[in-house]
């Protein structure tokens, strides 16, 4: 599998826009491609899939074993990986899980996107630092982004010339190409009012300003795995998964891994007031139930289906849906499934963010797991048996997470992989 990684010195450098533009441009050329996103992310992969026409992977160098990353990344198509944050930014204490770790594991070159909007010659110092900090990471080329003028571009290019890193293109500042946002990041791809126009506009900018042929020529074959992938065991034989714009945060590799191990996986839509299909376990993923709380509270067929389900596991938004009530950002309370003694609120938001090590105390899980927490919900009440013993990425003990009530359980953690 040939591949490359798009990264940058920091967030907000233009990685997502350029990744989407490149994917759509390659799709328009008829080139067989796939994409991946570094780290825990549910939003960007949906945009990737819309741009490329192929499902986007999550490759997490903190949570996944290297051989699992190899197996997920394997394929005949050219793989375009979008990094997260800055190239060397990862979890504490030593930065594990950074995009640089993916580059090292897979042996792929990095295309470094430099936001030069507030600098000129100093861009060379940044590029030099990224080139020399870690000799195991190959910076294959540069893209200059947010260039102010032709004169500005000439100044930056002249400063970069002694570094002998290919400059693959320069993109002027774009005022009309922005992605809408909300409290967890980008608005979901399915909610974008004119997604095709947005993607085609991004592709046009990339085609016009970047030497795509030279960029793709830098792609290299990934190194070969030596062990089988480590898969998360399915929590049941027949699993019904909630999936719509309220419950869209589910990692494809998790569902595919369950299916590969013989589990039967089917989906249903709570927003369409569908009950879970007959199953052994209902899985309610995360998403934005707070934006649809009124609809979910009124969908009695869906809620009654949960109440009669043999077992349920909920993650983040799914966990909140299993509670007695949810208060939306306007302060309006909504009564939900009532299967856990839990009340949450978005009226007063507080960020909870970080990797988590989980040790199950019950529920459907039989092994320790790696997970991620990212939400703004405030817990007003949580009474019952905790589901997980928890530590952070440093191994520091955190308060127990989640709740278990008979065959119903859940937590705010998004499970990524087994330990």
Secondary structure as UniProt FT lines:
FT   STRAND          2..8
FT   TURN            11..12
FT   HELIX           15..28
FT   TURN            29..30
FT   STRAND          33..38
FT   HELIX           43..52
FT   STRAND          56..59
FT   TURN            61..63
FT   HELIX           66..73
FT   STRAND          78..82
FT   TURN            87..88
FT   TURN            92..95
FT   HELIX           99..106
FT   STRAND          109..115
FT   TURN            117..118
FT   HELIX           122..132
FT   TURN            135..136
FT   STRAND          139..147
FT   HELIX           150..160
FT   HELIX           161..163
FT   STRAND          167..172
FT   STRAND          181..182
FT   TURN            183..184
FT   STRAND          185..186
FT   HELIX           189..191
FT   TURN            193..194
FT   HELIX           195..209
FT   HELIX           212..217
FT   STRAND          220..221
FT   STRAND          238..242
FT   TURN            245..246
FT   HELIX           252..260
FT   TURN            261..262
FT   STRAND          264..268
FT   TURN            270..273
FT   STRAND          281..284
FT   HELIX           289..292
FT   HELIX           293..298
FT   HELIX           300..307
FT   STRAND          312..315
FT   HELIX           317..321
FT   STRAND          325..327
FT   TURN            329..330
FT   STRAND          333..335
FT   STRAND          341..345
FT   STRAND          352..360
FT   TURN            363..364
FT   STRAND          369..375
FT   STRAND          378..383
FT   STRAND          388..392
FT   TURN            393..394
FT   STRAND          397..401
FT   STRAND          403..405
FT   TURN            406..407
FT   STRAND          408..411
FT   STRAND          414..418
//
